[in-house]
């Protein structure tokens, strides 16, 4: 395994929020392991998370070990939304601290982080009603149910009671078919979920695996705002009919949707 290949002078950094990983850590006795996560058993964990418009603030607790007292790195700001991004940041913080980085260096490095393209990337905003809250548009690569759930959870943390409009382009008929039930239930945090035609990526269509079938299943699982769209080219007109001040539009997919997301401000304005 990966852990078994760590040299004697190295260390493994593992997230114990995942049950399988936590179980593996308990079985490793001949390698140095440092754990991170949101759970209290982790060597390094995030607490006091506060979502903000442009990211999230949190504190980091470093578990007492090797005779040292518990330490904290307070008021860390990550300019990316979502618990999944905080979890990724914790992995980086764990390595940095182990290599001698100071609390100040950790805070400054994360504050200045430019993010990852197409991971909850702002694509612009516009005001449908002058003087009222703008509509924000987000472009994200999410195309797997786990990614979609995390992305929309991040959007909900920012929006609170304000609306989240998901625009999702399923990627490959095979993926949609294999994970159909998961897809049918991963849009729950979106007030409205607009499902586009499947981006085939070279695959032939599969009977019964399409956006209409997905939306029907979503409605069957209780989603009250699921709908299809015939083509991405029709998206601006559809959004103009439903968008309200303060909404967040989250465009997700690994196909052609990114180009359309980045044209929305111009076409909606």
C-alpha positions as MATLAB code, in Angstrom:
seq = 'XXXXXXXXXXXXXXXXXXXXXXXXXXXXXXXXXXXXXXXXXXXXXXXXXXXXXXXXXXXXXXXXXXXXXXXXXXXXXXXXXXXXXXXXXXXXXXXXXXXXXXXXXXXXXXXXXXXXXXXXXXXXXXXXXXXXXXXXXXXXXXXXXXXXXXXXXXXXXXXXXXXXXXXXXXXXXXXXXXXXXXXXXXXXXXXXXXXXXXXXXXXXXXXXXXXXXXXXXXXXXXXXXXXXXXXXXXXXXXXXXXXXXXXXXXXXXXXXXXXXXXXXXXXXX';
ca = [
       0.000    0.000    0.000;
       0.915    3.661   -0.186;
       1.539    3.852    3.567;
       3.763    0.786    3.439;
       6.030    2.529    0.919;
       6.728    5.524    3.165;
      10.470    5.584    4.019;
      11.589    5.451    7.646;
      12.342    9.186    7.684;
       8.963   10.186    6.212;
       5.413   10.419    7.474;
       1.902    9.790    6.184;
      -0.864   12.401    6.328;
      -4.282   10.753    6.451;
      -7.852   12.032    6.824;
      -9.677   10.126    9.542;
     -13.054   11.595    8.613;
     -13.212    8.628    6.221;
     -14.044    5.424    8.153;
     -11.899    3.227    5.906;
      -8.873    5.465    6.405;
      -9.442    5.657   10.162;
      -9.565    1.866   10.321;
      -6.333    1.627    8.332;
      -4.543    4.048   10.674;
      -5.328    1.769   13.593;
      -3.559   -1.094   11.796;
      -0.351    0.813   10.988;
       2.324    0.465   13.653;
       5.605    0.695   11.743;
       5.173    4.080   10.064;
       4.778    7.617   11.372;
       1.217    8.777   10.721;
      -0.298   12.232   11.283;
      -4.063   12.531   10.977;
      -6.347   15.423   10.137;
     -10.072   16.046    9.814;
     -13.059   17.530   11.595;
     -13.305   14.789   14.223;
     -11.848   15.136   17.716;
      -9.573   12.123   17.295;
      -7.556   13.786   14.519;
      -4.091   15.144   15.320;
      -5.030   18.342   13.505;
      -8.627   19.462   13.116;
     -10.671   22.477   12.010;
     -13.093   24.145   14.415;
     -15.240   27.293   14.507;
     -15.909   27.325   10.767;
     -17.592   30.534    9.609;
     -18.700   30.740    5.950;
     -18.088   34.083    4.254;
     -19.030   35.491    0.852;
     -15.566   34.845   -0.540;
     -14.491   31.790    1.427;
     -14.446   30.432    4.960;
     -12.761   31.275    8.270;
     -11.773   28.644   10.794;
      -9.377   27.807   13.609;
      -7.004   24.852   13.618;
      -6.432   22.751   16.740;
      -3.194   20.756   16.934;
      -3.601   17.840   19.307;
      -1.181   17.574   22.230;
       1.465   14.925   21.496;
       5.076   14.047   22.282;
       4.881   15.946   25.554;
       3.736   19.180   23.896;
       0.612   21.114   24.852;
      -2.363   21.555   22.541;
      -1.799   24.417   20.106;
      -4.066   26.555   17.949;
      -3.760   28.468   14.724;
      -6.574   30.986   14.938;
      -8.427   33.008   12.312;
      -7.347   31.108    9.213;
      -9.055   32.389    6.061;
      -9.367   30.190    2.987;
     -10.654   32.006   -0.127;
     -12.621   28.931   -1.223;
     -16.022   27.814    0.005;
     -17.032   24.460    1.420;
     -16.008   21.896    4.010;
     -14.359   19.797    1.307;
     -11.957   22.644    0.550;
     -11.248   23.166    4.249;
     -10.438   19.455    4.465;
      -7.980   19.826    1.588;
      -6.452   22.849    3.319;
      -6.038   20.837    6.529;
      -3.908   18.318    4.654;
      -1.637   21.114    3.437;
      -1.505   22.697    6.895;
      -0.544   19.354    8.432;
       2.430   18.991    6.104;
       3.440   22.641    6.523;
       3.369   22.510   10.323;
       5.296   19.249   10.373;
       7.977   20.890    8.224;
       8.252   23.841   10.590;
       5.869   26.487    9.227;
       4.693   29.083   11.729;
       1.080   30.031   12.384;
       1.672   33.344   10.594;
       3.087   31.587    7.543;
       0.114   29.221    7.417;
      -2.399   32.067    7.632;
      -0.661   34.176    4.991;
      -0.170   31.299    2.558;
      -3.823   30.270    2.646;
      -5.114   33.842    2.559;
      -3.145   34.436   -0.649;
      -4.129   31.132   -2.270;
      -5.524   31.782   -5.734;
      -7.726   28.719   -5.803;
      -8.067   26.020   -8.443;
      -9.661   26.790  -11.788;
     -13.212   25.481  -12.100;
     -13.486   24.682   -8.415;
     -16.227   27.027   -7.210;
     -14.788   29.730   -9.461;
     -16.737   33.027   -9.603;
     -17.821   33.639  -13.200;
     -19.268   37.074  -12.516;
     -22.414   38.694  -11.207;
     -25.172   40.923  -12.452;
     -28.108   42.832  -10.978;
     -31.518   41.781  -12.332;
     -33.075   44.640  -10.364;
     -31.145   47.887   -9.975;
     -30.238   48.645   -6.378;
     -30.944   45.112   -5.111;
     -28.638   42.195   -4.348;
     -26.758   40.892   -7.394;
     -26.973   37.372   -8.751;
     -23.688   35.487   -8.469;
     -22.602   32.918  -11.036;
     -20.269   30.048  -10.104;
     -18.427   27.686  -12.453;
     -17.462   24.277  -11.053;
     -16.067   21.037  -12.490;
     -18.338   18.867  -10.312;
     -19.741   15.984  -12.362;
     -19.813   13.100   -9.865;
     -22.592   12.881   -7.230;
     -20.123   13.281   -4.354;
     -18.640   16.397   -5.967;
     -22.059   17.836   -6.770;
     -23.216   17.315   -3.191;
     -20.100   19.038   -1.810;
     -20.374   21.922   -4.276;
     -24.029   22.599   -3.495;
     -23.399   22.239    0.235;
     -20.768   24.979   -0.090;
     -23.212   27.152   -2.014;
     -25.866   26.637    0.647;
     -23.428   27.591    3.417;
     -22.851   30.917    1.663;
     -26.441   31.558    0.646;
     -28.187   30.625    3.863;
     -31.900   31.057    3.137;
     -31.270   32.715   -0.243;
     -31.785   30.585   -3.314;
     -29.300   28.280   -5.006;
     -29.973   27.492   -8.672;
     -28.001   24.499   -9.931;
     -27.346   24.060  -13.639;
     -25.840   20.626  -14.177;
     -24.565   18.956  -17.343;
     -24.351   15.170  -16.831;
     -21.063   13.834  -18.196;
     -21.156   10.493  -20.065;
     -24.130    8.161  -20.332;
     -22.167    5.397  -18.613;
     -21.500    7.487  -15.501;
     -25.094    8.687  -15.296;
     -26.384    5.140  -15.697;
     -23.983    3.553  -13.215;
     -24.659    6.172  -10.524;
     -28.247    7.006  -11.430;
     -29.721    6.758   -7.918;
     -26.897    8.843   -6.475;
     -27.427   11.511   -9.126;
     -31.154   11.536   -8.373;
     -30.463   12.526   -4.774;
     -27.403   14.799   -4.929;
     -29.185   18.058   -5.820;
     -31.120   18.446   -2.565;
     -29.361   21.673   -1.522;
     -30.476   23.413   -4.730;
     -33.811   25.208   -4.692;
     -33.955   24.807   -8.463;
     -31.980   22.182  -10.402;
     -31.778   22.573  -14.174;
     -30.469   19.440  -15.881;
     -29.067   19.832  -19.389;
     -28.725   17.131  -22.035;
     -25.953   14.617  -21.350;
     -22.473   15.534  -22.579;
     -21.656   12.290  -24.361;
     -17.846   12.607  -24.478;
     -17.802   10.210  -27.413;
     -20.246    7.673  -25.981;
     -23.343    6.406  -27.734;
     -26.697    7.204  -26.080;
     -28.090    4.635  -23.652;
     -31.814    3.972  -23.683;
     -33.518    5.300  -20.563;
     -30.421    7.204  -19.414;
     -30.970   10.889  -20.118;
     -31.856   14.201  -18.516;
     -35.612   13.547  -18.677;
     -35.234   10.257  -16.814;
     -32.966   11.879  -14.241;
     -35.379   14.730  -13.535;
     -38.275   12.287  -13.244;
     -36.290   10.323  -10.663;
     -35.282   13.507   -8.821;
     -38.949   14.470   -8.546;
     -39.713   10.946   -7.393;
     -37.210   11.465   -4.588;
     -38.950   14.675   -3.542;
     -37.114   17.448   -5.401;
     -39.667   20.173   -6.064;
     -37.550   22.354   -8.346;
     -36.046   19.897  -10.821;
     -36.457   20.570  -14.525;
     -34.779   19.884  -17.848;
     -33.563   22.210  -20.549;
     -33.422   21.291  -24.226;
     -30.012   22.859  -24.895;
     -27.446   25.004  -23.105;
     -28.053   27.726  -25.674;
     -31.508   28.192  -24.126;
     -30.113   28.684  -20.613;
     -30.033   32.526  -20.549;
     -33.693   32.760  -21.564;
     -34.721   30.156  -18.976;
     -32.770   31.875  -16.202;
     -34.212   35.290  -17.038;
     -37.662   33.904  -16.278;
     -36.809   32.515  -12.841;
     -33.854   34.415  -11.376;
     -34.319   36.762   -8.402;
     -32.021   39.271   -6.693;
     -29.612   37.490   -4.351;
     -29.720   34.132   -6.135;
     -26.582   32.086   -6.747;
     -26.355   30.180  -10.028;
     -23.980   27.208   -9.803;
     -23.012   25.725  -13.180;
     -21.512   22.236  -12.863;
     -20.044   19.730  -15.270;
     -16.939   18.449  -17.036;
     -18.140   19.123  -20.569;
     -19.053   22.290  -22.448;
     -20.960   23.997  -19.648;
     -18.003   26.101  -18.477;
     -18.016   28.217  -21.635;
     -21.719   28.911  -21.187;
     -21.269   29.767  -17.503;
     -18.675   32.370  -18.369;
     -20.976   33.963  -20.961;
     -23.983   34.247  -18.659;
     -23.236   37.700  -17.255;
     -23.109   39.178  -20.746;
     -26.197   37.309  -21.938;
     -28.266   37.990  -18.829;
     -27.270   41.623  -18.423;
];
